[in-house]
């Protein structure tokens, strides 16, 4: 059962979803959403995890039910430090960080800045310094016409927004208005778009900073999950990113786009579960077997799908 909870960080009101409870000597799984997302976009994935796993999905500052303020520092390093403090406030020792898109960049930044605070990383289509395909869109949103478009976008008709959501998915995926709702509600909350535009203003400097941080290879074990139809962060950029991890595994998801946790939540949960069982020594974490038809179909694919990193 998922519960909505809140906390204060230096007077900033933050919110998160929680499923299960923390258990001593067992790592928790902390989910970090992408740019226009929020904790609610992880609900389909959270529903697939075994009840014995403690899962938290954060609303990052300026998103979801967390507070928006004009004085929020949107820089990547600041957000990573804020998440690190949240983990400490919640008494989560060396959790597993799962980051999607921009949340993946936050997770890597945190792991690079606080190297003993993260147990392992699960990176789903992560934003990173080694791809440039997003630059034209970022530059557009930083222009006066782009900023005007951004402020109007939350109020476009639902069918127009569905086209935009669908463009981020792969050909094997499907979308409904229910999947659009968390994005729509988030973007329509006053202050969201202003915060996102401030974040985009720091994007290039943030990626340069992350590139410098990754010159010292991350020792944190990492699993990368990537849709082969991702148009936002193309999968061809993955090998360069993986060179900066001492140990990484990668799974390619055929027919999936930039939103694997929503497009194929059970498949993603099964892969994450299997990887954690392999990477996290017993008795740190245990799961009961999922004998659903989907798991039965995917289990035989899991072992050969892992690609060992350097």
C-alpha positions in Angstrom: 0.0 0.0 0.0 1.4 3.4 -1.0 1.2 6.4 1.3 1.9 10.0 0.6 4.3 11.6 3.2 6.0 15.0 3.7 9.1 16.4 5.3 10.8 19.7 5.8 14.3 20.5 4.6 15.6 23.9 5.7 12.0 25.2 5.6 11.4 23.7 2.2 8.3 21.4 2.1 9.0 18.2 0.3 6.8 15.2 -0.5 7.2 11.6 -1.4 5.4 8.3 -2.0 6.3 5.3 0.2 5.5 1.6 -0.2 6.5 -0.8 2.5 8.7 0.0 5.4 12.4 0.3 6.0 14.0 -2.8 7.5 17.3 -2.8 9.3 20.2 -4.2 7.2 18.0 -4.2 4.1 18.6 -1.4 1.5 15.7 0.8 0.4 14.9 1.7 -3.2 14.7 5.4 -3.9 13.1 6.6 -7.2 14.1 9.9 -8.8 11.9 11.2 -11.6 12.7 13.0 -14.9 12.3 16.6 -15.8 8.6 17.0 -16.3 7.7 14.0 -14.1 7.0 13.5 -10.4 6.7 10.7 -7.9 3.3 9.8 -9.3 4.8 8.8 -12.7 6.5 5.9 -10.9 3.2 4.4 -9.5 3.0 1.8 -12.3 6.5 0.6 -11.4 6.0 0.7 -7.7 2.9 -1.5 -8.0 5.1 -4.2 -9.5 7.6 -4.5 -6.7 7.2 -7.2 -4.1 5.6 -5.9 -0.9 8.8 -6.8 1.1 10.8 -4.1 -0.7 10.9 -0.6 0.9 10.4 1.8 -2.0 10.3 5.6 -1.9 9.5 7.9 -4.8 10.6 11.5 -4.2 9.0 14.6 -5.6 12.2 16.6 -6.3 12.1 20.3 -5.3 9.9 22.1 -7.6 7.9 19.1 -8.8 4.9 17.0 -7.7 3.6 17.9 -4.3 6.9 19.4 -3.2 7.2 23.1 -2.8 7.9 25.5 -5.6 9.8 28.7 -4.7 11.5 31.3 -6.9 14.6 31.0 -4.9 15.1 27.3 -5.4 18.6 26.5 -6.7 18.0 24.3 -9.8 21.6 23.2 -10.3 22.2 19.5 -10.6 24.8 19.4 -7.8 22.5 21.3 -5.5 19.6 18.8 -6.2 22.0 15.9 -5.6 23.1 17.3 -2.3 19.4 17.9 -1.3 18.6 14.3 -2.1 21.6 13.2 0.0 20.2 15.1 2.9 16.7 13.7 2.4 18.2 10.2 2.5 20.0 11.1 5.8 16.9 12.6 7.3 14.9 9.4 6.4 17.8 7.3 7.9 18.3 5.4 4.7 21.7 3.8 4.8 23.3 3.2 1.4 20.0 2.9 -0.6 19.6 1.8 -4.2 19.0 4.9 -6.3 16.8 4.4 -9.4 16.9 7.5 -11.6 15.0 8.1 -14.8 16.2 10.7 -17.4 17.2 13.8 -15.4 16.7 11.8 -12.3 19.4 9.5 -13.5 21.8 12.5 -13.8 20.8 13.4 -10.2 21.6 9.9 -9.1 25.0 9.8 -10.8 25.9 13.3 -9.4 24.9 12.1 -5.9 27.0 8.9 -6.2 30.0 11.0 -7.5 29.7 13.6 -4.7 28.9 11.3 -1.8 30.6 8.1 -2.8 29.9 6.2 0.4 26.2 7.1 0.6 24.8 5.0 -2.3 24.7 1.2 -2.4 24.0 0.8 -6.1 22.4 2.6 -9.1 19.6 1.7 -11.5 19.7 4.2 -14.4 16.7 4.2 -16.7 17.4 6.1 -19.9 19.6 8.5 -17.9 20.5 12.0 -19.1 24.2 12.3 -19.2 27.1 14.4 -20.6 27.9 12.2 -23.6 24.9 12.9 -25.8 24.0 16.2 -27.6 20.8 15.3 -29.3 18.8 17.3 -26.7 20.7 20.6 -27.3 18.4 22.0 -30.0 15.3 21.5 -27.9 16.9 23.0 -24.8 18.1 26.0 -26.8 14.6 26.4 -28.1 13.1 26.5 -24.6 15.7 29.1 -23.6 14.6 31.4 -26.4 11.8 33.9 -25.9 9.4 32.0 -28.2 10.3 28.7 -26.5 9.6 30.2 -23.0 6.2 31.4 -24.2 5.5 28.0 -25.7 6.5 26.3 -22.4 4.2 28.4 -20.3 1.3 27.6 -22.7 2.0 23.9 -23.0 0.3 22.8 -19.7 -3.0 24.3 -21.0 -3.0 22.7 -24.4 -5.9 20.3 -25.1 -5.5 16.8 -23.7 -5.3 15.3 -27.2 -2.3 17.5 -28.1 -0.5 16.6 -24.9 -1.2 13.0 -25.6 0.7 13.3 -28.9 3.6 14.8 -27.0 3.5 12.0 -24.4 3.2 9.3 -27.1 6.3 10.7 -29.0 8.4 9.8 -26.0 7.2 6.1 -26.1 8.3 3.2 -28.3 6.2 1.4 -30.9 5.5 -1.5 -28.5 4.0 0.8 -25.9 0.6 2.3 -25.3 -0.6 5.4 -23.5 -3.9 6.5 -21.9 -5.1 9.8 -20.3 -4.4 8.2 -16.9 -0.7 8.1 -17.8 -0.8 11.7 -18.9 -2.5 12.9 -15.7 0.6 13.1 -13.4 2.4 15.1 -16.0 -0.6 17.3 -16.7 -1.2 18.0 -13.0 2.5 18.6 -12.3 2.9 21.1 -15.2 -0.3 22.9 -14.3 0.9 23.5 -10.7 1.9 27.2 -10.4 5.7 27.6 -10.4 6.5 24.3 -12.1 7.3 25.7 -15.5 9.3 28.6 -14.1 11.4 26.1 -12.1 11.9 23.9 -15.2 13.1 26.8 -17.3 15.5 27.9 -14.6 16.8 24.3 -14.6 17.3 24.3 -18.3 19.4 27.5 -18.0 21.9 25.6 -15.9 21.7 22.4 -18.1 24.9 22.8 -20.1 27.0 23.8 -17.0 25.4 20.9 -15.1 26.4 18.4 -17.7 29.9 19.8 -17.8 30.1 19.4 -14.1 28.9 15.9 -14.2 31.4 15.1 -17.0 34.2 16.4 -14.7 32.9 14.3 -11.7 32.8 11.2 -13.8 36.5 11.5 -14.8 37.0 9.6 -11.5 35.2 6.4 -12.4 32.2 5.5 -10.2 32.8 2.4 -8.2 29.0 2.1 -7.4 27.6 -0.9 -9.2 25.1 0.2 -11.8 22.3 -1.3 -13.9 21.4 0.6 -17.1 17.9 0.0 -18.6 17.4 1.5 -22.0 14.7 1.4 -24.7 16.1 0.9 -28.1 13.5 3.4 -29.5 14.5 6.2 -27.1 14.5 9.4 -29.1 15.2 11.7 -26.1 18.5 10.1 -24.9 19.5 7.7 -27.8 20.8 4.3 -26.7 23.8 4.7 -29.0 25.2 7.1 -26.3 25.2 4.4 -23.6 28.7 2.8 -24.3 30.4 6.1 -23.7 28.6 6.6 -20.4 29.4 3.0 -19.3 33.1 3.7 -19.7 32.9 5.8 -16.5 31.7 3.0 -14.3 34.0 0.3 -12.9 31.1 -2.1 -13.0 27.9 -1.8 -15.0 25.3 -4.1 -16.6 23.0 -3.0 -19.3 19.7 -4.3 -20.6 18.2 -3.2 -23.9 14.4 -3.1 -24.0 13.2 -3.7 -27.6 10.3 -1.5 -28.8 10.5 0.7 -25.7 11.1 4.5 -25.8 12.2 7.0 -23.2 9.7 6.0 -20.5 10.4 2.3 -19.7 9.1 2.4 -16.1 5.7 3.4 -17.6 5.8 1.6 -20.9 6.9 -1.8 -19.5 6.6 -1.5 -15.7 6.5 -5.2 -14.9 9.4 -6.0 -17.3 11.5 -3.2 -15.7 10.6 -4.4 -12.2 11.5 -8.0 -13.0 14.9 -7.0 -14.4 15.6 -4.8 -11.4 14.6 -7.5 -9.0 16.8 -10.1 -10.7 19.8 -7.7 -10.8 19.5 -6.8 -7.2 19.3 -10.5 -6.1 22.6 -11.0 -7.9 24.3 -7.8 -6.9 23.2 -7.4 -3.2 24.5 -10.2 -1.1 22.1 -12.2 1.1 20.7 -11.5 3.6 20.7 -7.9 2.5 17.6 -8.3 0.3 15.4 -11.1 -0.6 12.3 -11.3 -2.9 9.7 -14.0 -3.3 9.6 -15.4 -6.8 7.1 -13.8 -9.2 5.5 -16.6 -11.1 3.3 -14.4 -13.3 3.2 -15.2 -17.0 5.2 -12.1 -17.8 7.9 -13.1 -15.5 8.0 -16.6 -16.8 8.4 -15.2 -20.3 11.2 -12.8 -19.4 13.1 -14.8 -16.9 14.9 -16.9 -19.6 16.0 -13.7 -21.2 17.5 -12.0 -18.2 20.9 -13.8 -18.0 21.9 -13.4 -21.6 20.6 -9.8 -21.7 23.2 -8.7 -19.1 26.3 -7.1 -20.6 29.2 -6.8 -18.2 30.9 -3.5 -17.9 34.6 -2.8 -17.7 
